[in-house]
Amino acid sequence: SQELWHSKEYRRFLEVFFEPLVSQLTSTPPQFEDSELHKLRHSVLEVLSKLPPNDVLRPYMPRLLALCLELLRSDSQANGVLAMRVLLDLNKNLVRSQAAGFEGQFNECVAFIEKVYAEFPATYSEAFTSSPPRLPNDFSPTYRSLKMVAECPLPLMFLMQLFPQLAKARAPALLPSMVAAACLRGPELAALPGVPAALWQREQQRRDREASLRAARGGEGQLLPEEKWREQVNDKWREQVLAAVADLKVAQVRTLNFLTMMMRNFPGELEPHVNSVCSALFYLFRSAPDSIAVRRELLAATRYVLTGPQKSACFAGVIDDVLAEGVLLGSSMASMEALRPLSVMTFCEIVHHTRKSFSLEQLGGVVSYLACCVADRSLPFNTQSTCVRLSLNLVECLYQAFKRPDADLAAKKLAQSLLSKILGSFVAKLTELASDIPNIIAAAREQRSERLATQASMRDSDNPDTHVVLYLQGPGEKE
């Protein structure tokens, strides 16, 4: 049990059971189909993955690292993904404090990740464009797994932080293949592969066996009608394909997030790919699942790009995507509620750095969006104040558009109306604040009083003798 592992018996547990558990994985061959041996190997690896990575485990760390690297090279997706997570935990908790001597495992792990990304185009083609398609599953090799691609960026980031000199030597070969994987487009949902003939054959054989068993039992029960059965097989296959598409998008999002983080560390290697990365970023905004975690990673990647030297040129070509409704947040209500302040701040940063390249029509969209954000009472005050400051910055852009020699009357009227809209949003916000300020001040004073009372009570409890009132009889006083 986990209670045992966190007690003093943990050391004894490792002395007795660690080597037999590792031997079970090294003495049996990897399994690439569902079998009892596969379940046993996976269960053993799950036990090893739950070992607390503390100082008691440190003597066993080299052996466990070597085992994880061997599983990554030779095992199936199910065990490979778990081994990569164990590798990440060891690097975060143990290798970080004592990195010397582990350069070999860095090279081996990076070599495996290079192979995964080198095989990515073949993995994609095998799953979505070949005939018949072969979707990755738990029994696929680790280097032909979309789930493994999604697991690689985070351990790679930790390893590059631990071994920066080695990372510089390996980056030129690794980063281009990661860019190619992140920028790969597709597949289109309308062109997803249909049910392969082999699957129809297996399902038909299973249906025939079930019919024979029912007949042997006296014909009890009935099979699904042919039409319903075919519809069920189609639905099941489509769910598998959509799950594979979701794994693909998650892998691309995490790879893209890693690349944007590395732009400051490897500007020379990534500078030629900045525009491709930015274009892929907004493609994934449109096509990635409406998941809070995925959207948060995309927004974080966008802000990493904004810290780079080419932020203005990078976002100039995708500003229409930024202005399009639902691109940054998607259509999920959960994402809208959880990530709206972050998405507004990201939008403001993009507009701030690219506002001089906007057309008058694009400025109109930005002004309308900011006016809505300023009036939105659900947003935090710092987010609303950022929108106000950005609106003030846009006044200069609108004034320049108004004064341009080639501006016609319609353009001047549009610029003038946008300036009036900004002024109107400010007046409306000041009117709203005028009614709210007394309540805000009263709430602030109440919080201050509660804080002072809490501090006074804490002083009383720390120094009880200094606040005791003694009623003693003074000279000449009567009782």
Secondary structure, 3 states (H helix, E strand, C coil): CHHHHCCCCHHHHHHHHHHHHHHHHHCCCCCCCCCHHHHHHHHHHHHHHCCCCCHHHHHHHHHHHHHHHHHHHHCEHHHHHHHHHHHHHHHHHHHCCCCCCCHHHHHHHHHHHHHHHHCHHHHHHHHHCCCCCCCCCCCCEHHHCHHHHHHCHHHHHHHHHHCHHHHHHHHHHHHHHHHHHHCCCCCCHHHCCCCCHHHHHHHHHHHHHHHHHHHHCCCCCCCCCHHHHHHHHHHHHHHHHHHHHHHHHHHHHHHHHHHHHHCCCCHHHHHHHHHHHHHHHHHHHHHCCCCHHHHHHHHHHHHHHHCCCCHHHHHHCCHHHHHCCCCCCCCCHHHHHHHHHHHHHHHHHHHHHHHHHCCHHHHHHHHHHHHHHHHCCCCCHHHHHHHHHHHHHHHHHHHHHHHCCCCCHHHHHHHHHHHHHHHHHHHHHHHHHHHHHHHHHHHHHHHHHHHHHHHHHHHHHHCHHHHCCCCCCCCCCCC
